[in-house]
C-alpha cells in the first residue's frame, strides 16, 4: 500500500482559499437556490389561488340556489 503524502498548509492559507472559494461559488449557488424557490412558490401560489377561486364559485352557486328557493321548487 502506498504511503500517504502529507503537504503542510498553514491554516491562514487554507482559510484564505476557503474564503476565495466561497466568494466565487457562493453567490451563483445562492442565486440559483433562490430562483428555484421563487419559481416553486409562484407555482404553488397560483395553484392555491385557482383552487380558492373554484371554491368561491361553488360556494356562490350554492348560496344563490339556497336564496332562490332550492332546485326548482
CORGI-V403928 format. One record per pair of residues at least 6 apart in sequence whose ideal C-beta (glycine too) atoms are under 6 Angstrom apart, sorted by the first residue. I is the first residue (numbers start at 1). J is the second residue. If there is no record, write none. Layout:
I_J ; I_J
This chain:
none
